Amino acid sequence: MNTVSYLQLLELAAPETIVTVTVLLVLAGDLTIMRGRTIAERFNFGAMLSTVGCAIAAAFAFGCREHADPLHGVIVIDPHIQFIKVAILALTVFTIFISTAGKFTDHVGEYLSLLLLGTVGFMFLVSSEELLMIFISLELASLTLYILTAFNKRNARSAEAALKYFLFGGMSAAFLLFGFSFLYGISGSTNLTDIAHHVAGKGLDPLILVALVLTVIGFGFKVAAVPFHLWAPDAYEGAPTPSAAFIGAGSKVASFYVLAKMLSIGFAGIAGSAVMHGYIPGWTPVVAILAALSMVIGNLTAIAQTSVKRLLAYSAIAHAGYMLLGVLSNTHVSQQALMFYVITYGLTTVGAFGVVTVVEEATGGDTLKHFAGLGRRAPLMSFCLLVFLLSLGGIPPLAGFIGKFFLFSATVAADENHLGLLWLVILAIAMSAVSFYYYLRVLKQVYVVDAESDAPEIKTPFFAMLALVVLAALVVLLGCVPTLLTQYL
């Protein structure tokens, strides 16, 4: 490894450093000049300060020039990675904006600081190709998510959800670290490129097979793929709704990016094949099975849910199955399609959870009946929810449809005869049709069912409403003009 000065290190990690400084400023501001103010005022102040810090970090990320990997994969700087960081920062800002609609905590500065620290973990995660750095970054992000899940002290389910999330997360970390130790033992290196060189040509050696299985299990927990999804519904339902949005959006972008990188670089020589009548042992058949199970179980279980947060949790499991198609296709085009899908899914999910946050604060619950008559009580917010749910269902011309089109097309094209992976694409399309049912159940409550006579008035705070409108506009815009995003991917 080349010798790197602290100044060079700060330049390489400039966006992360700026967000870390923002954490300190938000904490200091909340404990000093905003001390004694109302929760709404403190949230608005913290949101503005956090937005400024994230905007400066995004500007540095866009302006950072590509380096020749002086840290041998510990921090990799290229335009693609920098854009993914900007996308994570944008999702964080939107999450902070929808948080201003909540009154679930008095510890505003600590809550916003944890969101920003989780963002730092995600940013380091996507910029590393070194096992130890990947693990440390993943655990930094995970620890903040555990705490954010438990942040609503007024709700006993929040602590229960956080405990389940922590136990499952700790187990997944053990699997992941054990798998990484096998990779180091096989190759003598923790760099993904070096590992790929040692793994290539050895086939499915027993040690390599164990390392592969353990790594897939570890990341399977992180992305909530079946059968490693059991923590997700309880965590989404029990966590404060903005925290659930952050779990469902920011963590999906970072986790799927690093999972695709791990498998396509570190295990490049043992990909195998999941094509029909052309099965070859490797990691792609494993990912294909996880994708199929996630799509089927996620969508079918979502039908039975009455809590909108649990419904969105099972929807997230199903969408993890769609995203795994981009991982197993293992082509440059499919990886571009995966990132388009994950980013647009993140925008849509934050928006949907933003609406749930407002409804939950106004009505005291998140079940379907709490959304009754929302179309007449809050027309603009209801229209935003309509856009988000139809995009999740894959209705044109919204971003969700374009994302699925790109992803399914890349999956079919990944096989030379264009038919081998068609079974997975047909299954994905069928499960997308199933998802229309439970999304329409929510919209039926919003637009068809009348509200109770004593239903409370719904008022949306300015920053939360601004975030919802901008997110809905982005979902429509990226569906109509996807090149606005694909040019960076």
C-alpha positions in Angstrom: 0.0 0.0 0.0 1.3 3.5 -0.9 2.0 5.9 2.0 -0.9 8.4 2.3 -0.8 11.6 4.4 -3.7 12.6 6.6 -4.4 15.5 4.2 -4.7 13.0 1.3 -6.9 10.8 3.4 -9.2 13.7 4.3 -9.4 14.5 0.6 -10.4 10.9 -0.2 -13.0 10.9 2.5 -14.1 14.5 2.2 -17.9 13.8 1.8 -17.9 11.5 4.8 -15.8 14.0 6.9 -18.2 16.8 6.1 -21.2 14.7 7.2 -19.4 13.8 10.4 -18.7 17.5 11.1 -22.5 18.1 10.5 -23.3 15.5 13.1 -21.3 17.5 15.7 -22.9 20.8 14.6 -26.4 19.3 14.8 -25.8 18.0 18.3 -24.2 21.2 19.5 -27.0 23.4 18.0 -29.7 21.3 19.5 -28.1 21.4 23.0 -27.3 25.1 22.9 -29.3 27.6 20.8 -32.3 25.4 20.4 -32.5 24.3 24.0 -36.0 24.8 25.4 -37.6 25.2 22.0 -40.5 23.1 20.8 -39.9 19.7 19.1 -41.1 21.1 15.8 -38.7 24.0 15.9 -35.8 21.8 16.9 -36.6 19.4 14.1 -36.9 22.2 11.5 -33.5 23.7 12.7 -31.8 20.3 12.6 -33.3 19.5 9.2 -32.0 22.7 7.7 -28.5 22.3 9.2 -28.4 18.6 8.1 -29.5 19.6 4.6 -26.8 22.2 4.3 -24.2 19.6 5.5 -25.4 16.9 3.1 -25.5 19.4 0.2 -21.9 20.4 0.8 -20.9 16.8 1.0 -22.7 16.0 -2.2 -20.9 18.9 -3.9 -17.5 17.6 -2.8 -18.5 14.1 -4.0 -19.4 15.4 -7.4 -16.2 17.5 -7.6 -13.8 14.8 -6.3 -11.5 13.7 -9.0 -10.8 10.0 -9.7 -7.7 8.6 -7.8 -5.4 5.7 -8.7 -6.4 3.7 -5.6 -3.6 4.8 -3.2 -5.2 2.8 -0.3 -5.4 -0.5 -2.3 -9.2 -0.7 -2.2 -9.9 0.7 1.3 -11.5 3.8 -0.2 -12.1 3.7 -4.0 -12.9 7.0 -5.7 -14.6 7.0 -9.1 -17.5 8.9 -10.6 -20.0 6.0 -10.3 -19.3 5.5 -6.6 -19.5 9.2 -6.0 -22.9 9.4 -7.6 -24.1 6.5 -5.4 -23.0 8.5 -2.4 -24.9 11.5 -3.6 -28.0 9.3 -4.0 -27.6 8.1 -0.4 -27.2 11.7 0.8 -30.4 12.7 -1.0 -32.3 9.8 0.6 -31.0 10.9 4.0 -32.2 14.5 3.4 -35.7 13.3 2.4 -35.8 11.0 5.4 -34.9 14.0 7.7 -37.6 16.1 6.1 -40.4 13.5 6.7 -39.1 13.1 10.3 -40.2 16.7 10.9 -43.8 15.4 10.8 -43.2 13.1 13.8 -43.3 13.7 17.5 -42.0 10.3 18.6 -38.9 11.7 20.5 -37.7 14.6 22.6 -34.1 13.8 21.7 -34.1 15.5 18.3 -30.4 16.2 18.0 -29.4 12.6 18.9 -32.0 11.2 16.4 -30.7 13.4 13.5 -27.1 12.7 14.4 -27.7 8.9 14.3 -29.3 9.3 10.8 -26.3 11.1 9.6 -23.9 8.6 11.2 -25.7 5.8 9.5 -25.3 7.7 6.2 -21.5 7.9 6.8 -21.5 4.1 7.3 -23.3 3.6 4.0 -21.0 6.0 2.2 -17.9 4.2 3.3 -19.6 0.9 2.6 -20.2 1.6 -1.1 -16.7 3.1 -1.6 -14.7 0.1 -0.3 -13.4 -3.0 -2.0 -11.6 -4.3 1.1 -13.2 -6.8 3.4 -12.3 -5.3 6.8 -13.5 -1.8 5.7 -16.7 -3.3 4.3 -17.4 -5.1 7.6 -16.6 -2.0 9.7 -18.7 0.3 7.6 -21.6 -2.2 7.6 -21.5 -2.5 11.4 -21.3 1.3 11.8 -24.5 1.6 9.7 -26.2 -1.3 11.4 -25.6 -0.1 14.9 -27.2 3.2 14.1 -30.2 1.4 12.6 -30.6 -0.7 15.7 -30.8 2.4 17.9 -33.0 4.3 15.5 -35.4 1.4 15.6 -35.7 1.7 19.4 -36.0 5.5 19.4 -39.7 5.7 20.2 -39.7 5.1 23.9 -43.5 5.7 24.1 -44.1 2.5 22.1 -43.2 -0.9 23.6 -43.1 -2.4 20.2 -40.2 -0.2 19.2 -37.9 -1.8 21.9 -39.1 -5.3 20.9 -38.5 -4.6 17.2 -35.0 -3.2 17.9 -34.1 -6.3 20.0 -35.2 -8.6 17.2 -33.4 -6.5 14.7 -30.2 -6.5 16.8 -30.2 -10.2 17.4 -30.7 -11.1 13.8 -28.2 -8.4 12.8 -25.6 -9.7 15.2 -26.1 -13.2 13.8 -25.7 -12.0 10.3 -22.5 -10.1 11.2 -21.1 -13.4 12.7 -21.9 -15.3 9.5 -20.4 -12.5 7.4 -17.2 -12.2 9.4 -16.8 -16.0 9.4 -17.1 -16.0 5.7 -14.6 -13.2 5.3 -12.2 -15.1 7.5 -12.4 -18.1 5.1 -11.8 -15.7 2.1 -8.7 -14.3 3.8 -7.5 -17.8 4.6 -7.9 -18.9 1.0 -6.3 -15.9 -0.6 -4.1 -14.3 2.1 -5.6 -10.9 1.2 -8.7 -8.9 2.2 -8.8 -7.0 -1.1 -11.6 -8.2 -3.4 -9.5 -8.1 -6.6 -6.7 -10.1 -5.0 -9.3 -12.6 -3.7 -10.7 -13.0 -7.2 -7.3 -13.9 -8.5 -6.8 -16.6 -6.0 -10.3 -18.0 -6.3 -10.3 -18.1 -10.1 -9.6 -21.6 -11.6 -10.1 -23.4 -8.3 -13.8 -24.2 -8.9 -16.1 -24.9 -6.0 -13.3 -25.9 -3.5 -15.0 -26.8 -0.2 -13.4 -23.8 1.6 -14.6 -21.5 -1.2 -18.0 -23.0 -1.0 -18.3 -22.4 2.7 -17.0 -18.8 2.3 -19.6 -18.2 -0.4 -22.5 -19.6 1.6 -21.6 -17.7 4.7 -21.2 -14.4 2.8 -24.6 -14.9 1.0 -26.3 -15.6 4.3 -24.8 -12.5 5.9 -25.9 -10.2 3.2 -29.2 -12.0 2.9 -30.0 -10.8 6.4 -29.0 -7.2 5.5 -31.1 -7.0 2.3 -34.1 -8.9 4.0 -34.2 -11.7 1.4 -36.2 -14.9 2.2 -35.5 -16.9 4.3 -33.4 -14.3 6.2 -36.3 -11.8 6.3 -37.9 -12.5 9.6 -36.7 -9.4 11.4 -38.0 -7.0 8.7 -41.8 -6.9 9.4 -41.4 -6.4 13.1 -38.6 -3.8 12.7 -40.6 -1.8 10.1 -43.8 -1.9 12.2 -42.2 -1.2 15.6 -39.6 1.4 14.5 -40.5 5.1 14.3 -41.8 5.5 10.7 -39.0 7.8 9.5 -36.5 5.2 10.8 -38.3 2.5 8.9 -38.0 4.6 5.8 -34.3 4.9 6.3 -33.9 1.2 6.8 -35.9 0.5 3.7 -34.3 3.1 1.5 -30.7 4.0 2.4 -29.7 0.5 3.5 -31.1 -1.1 0.4 -29.0 1.2 -1.9 -25.8 0.5 0.0 -26.4 -3.2 0.8 -27.3 -4.2 -2.8 -24.4 -2.2 -4.2 -21.8 -3.9 -2.0 -23.5 -7.3 -2.5 -23.2 -7.0 -6.3 -19.6 -5.8 -5.9 -18.7 -8.7 -3.6 -20.2 -11.4 -5.9 -19.2 -9.9 -9.2 -15.6 -9.1 -8.2 -14.6 -11.3 -5.2 -16.4 -14.5 -6.5 -16.1 -13.7 -10.2 -14.6 -17.1 -11.0 -17.4 -19.2 -9.5 -20.5 -17.5 -10.7 -22.0 -20.6 -12.3 -25.3 -20.4 -14.1 -29.0 -20.4 -13.1 -30.3 -20.7 -16.7 -32.9 -23.4 -17.5 -31.3 -26.6 -18.9 -27.9 -25.1 -18.4 -27.4 -25.2 -14.6 -23.8 -24.8 -13.4 -23.0 -24.8 -9.7 -22.0 -21.4 -8.3 -23.4 -18.4 -6.6 -25.9 -17.4 -9.3 -28.2 -20.5 -8.7 -28.2 -19.6 -5.0 -29.2 -16.0 -5.7 -31.8 -17.2 -8.1 -33.5 -19.3 -5.4 -33.4 -16.4 -2.9 -34.9 -14.1 -5.5 -37.8 -16.5 -6.4 -38.6 -17.2 -2.7 -38.5 -13.4 -1.8 -40.8 -12.5 -4.7 -43.3 -15.2 -3.9 -43.4 -15.1 -0.1 -43.1 -11.3 0.1 -46.0 -10.6 -2.2 -48.3 -13.3 -1.0 -47.8 -12.5 2.7 -48.4 -8.7 2.0 -51.9 -9.5 0.9 -52.9 -10.5 4.5 -51.6 -7.4 6.2 -53.8 -4.7 7.7 -50.9 -2.5 9.0 -49.6 -0.4 6.1 -46.1 -0.4 7.6 -46.1 -4.3 7.7 -47.5 -4.2 4.2 -44.6 -2.0 3.1 -42.2 -4.4 4.9 -43.4 -7.4 3.0 -43.4 -5.3 -0.2 -39.7 -4.5 0.6 -39.0 -8.3 0.8 -40.6 -8.8 -2.6 -38.7 -5.9 -4.1 -35.5 -7.4 -2.7 -36.3 -10.5 -4.9 -36.6 -8.2 -8.0 -33.3 -6.6 -7.1 -31.6 -9.9 -6.8 -32.3 -10.5 -10.5 -29.9 -7.7 -11.3 -27.2 -9.3 -9.1 -27.5 -12.8 -10.6 -27.5 -11.5 -14.2 -24.0 -10.3 -13.5 -23.5 -8.1 -16.5 -22.6 -4.4 -16.8 -26.1 -3.6 -18.1 -27.8 -5.5 -15.3 -25.7 -3.7 -12.7 -26.8 -0.4 -14.2 -30.4 -1.5 -14.1 -30.0 -2.7 -10.5 -28.7 0.7 -9.4 -31.5 2.5 -11.3 -34.1 0.3 -9.6 -32.6 0.6 -6.1 -32.4 4.3 -6.2 -35.9 4.9 -7.6 -37.2 2.3 -5.1 -35.5 4.2 -2.3 -37.2 7.5 -3.4 -40.6 5.8 -3.6 -40.2 4.1 -0.3 -39.2 7.2 1.6 -42.2 9.0 0.1 -44.7 6.2 1.1 -43.4 6.1 4.6 -43.6 9.9 4.7 -47.3 9.7 4.1 -47.6 7.0 6.8 -45.7 9.2 9.2 -48.2 12.1 8.7 -51.3 9.8 9.0 -49.9 8.0 12.0 -49.3 11.3 13.9 -52.8 12.6 13.0 -54.8 9.4 13.6 -52.7 7.4 16.1 -52.3 4.3 13.9 -51.2 3.0 10.6 -53.8 0.3 9.8 -55.9 0.5 6.6 -58.9 2.0 8.4 -56.8 5.0 9.4 -56.4 5.9 5.7 -60.1 6.0 5.1 -61.2 9.1 3.3 -57.7 10.5 3.1 -58.3 11.6 -0.5 -60.8 14.2 0.8 -59.0 15.1 4.0 -55.5 15.7 2.4 -55.9 15.7 -1.4 -52.3 16.7 -2.3 -50.7 14.2 0.1 -53.1 11.5 -1.1 -52.1 12.1 -4.7 -48.4 11.7 -3.7 -49.3 8.4 -2.1 -51.1 7.4 -5.3 -47.9 8.1 -7.3 -45.7 6.1 -4.8 -47.9 3.0 -4.6 -48.5 2.8 -8.4 -44.8 3.2 -8.9 -44.1 0.3 -6.5 -46.6 -1.7 -8.4 -44.9 -0.9 -11.7 -47.5 1.2 -13.5 -46.2 3.3 -16.4 -45.0 6.0 -16.9 -43.7 6.0 -13.3 -40.1 5.2 -12.3 -41.0 1.8 -10.9 -42.2 0.6 -14.3 -39.1 1.8 -16.0 -36.9 0.2 -13.3 -38.6 -3.1 -13.7 -38.4 -2.9 -17.5 -34.7 -2.2 -17.3 -34.1 -5.0 -14.8 -36.2 -7.7 -16.4 -34.8 -6.9 -19.9 -31.2 -7.1 -18.6 -32.0 -10.4 -16.9 -33.3 -12.0 -20.1 -30.4 -10.6 -22.1 -27.9 -12.0 -19.7 -28.2 -15.4 -21.2 -27.0 -16.0 -24.7 -30.1 -17.8 -26.0 -32.4 -15.2 -24.2 -34.5 -17.9 -22.7 -32.6 -19.5 -19.8 -33.5 -16.9 -17.2 -37.0 -16.3 -18.6 -38.6 -18.4 -15.9 -37.4 -15.9 -13.2 -38.7 -12.9 -15.2 -42.1 -14.6 -15.8 -42.3 -15.2 -12.1 -41.3 -11.6 -11.3 -44.0 -10.3 -13.7 -46.6 -12.6 -12.1 -45.7 -11.5 -8.6 -45.8 -7.8 -9.7 -49.4 -8.4 -10.8 -50.1 -9.9 -7.4 -48.7 -6.7 -5.8 -51.3 -4.6 -7.5 -53.9 -6.1 -5.2 -52.5 -5.0 -1.9 -51.4 -1.6 -3.2 -55.0 -1.0 -4.5 -56.4 -2.1 -1.1 -54.6 1.0 0.4 -55.8 3.3 -2.4 -59.4 2.0 -2.0 -59.3 3.2 1.6 -57.9 6.5 0.5 -60.3 7.3 -2.4 -63.4 5.1 -2.0 -64.1 4.5 1.7 -65.5 7.4 3.6 -63.8 8.6 6.8 -65.5 8.4 10.2 -67.5 11.4 11.2 -65.1 12.1 14.1 -62.0 11.6 12.0 -59.3 14.2 13.0 -58.1 16.8 10.6 -54.8 16.1 8.9 -52.2 18.8 8.8 -48.8 18.2 7.1 -45.8 20.1 8.3 -44.1 22.3 5.6 -40.9 20.4 5.3 -42.6 17.0 5.2 -45.1 18.2 2.5 -42.2 19.7 0.5 -40.4 16.3 0.6 -43.5 14.4 -0.5 -44.2 16.7 -3.4 -40.5 16.6 -4.6 -40.3 12.8 -4.2 -43.6 12.3 -6.2 -42.3 14.7 -8.9 -39.0 12.8 -9.1 -40.8 9.5 -9.4 -42.9 10.8 -12.3 -39.9 12.6 -13.9 -37.5 9.6 -13.8 -40.3 7.4 -15.2 -40.8 9.8 -18.2 -37.1 10.8 -18.6 -35.0 8.0 -17.1 -31.8 9.3 -18.8 -31.7 11.9 -16.1 -30.5 9.1 -13.8 -29.0 6.5 -16.2 -26.4 8.9 -17.6 -24.7 8.7 -14.2 -24.9 4.9 -14.0 
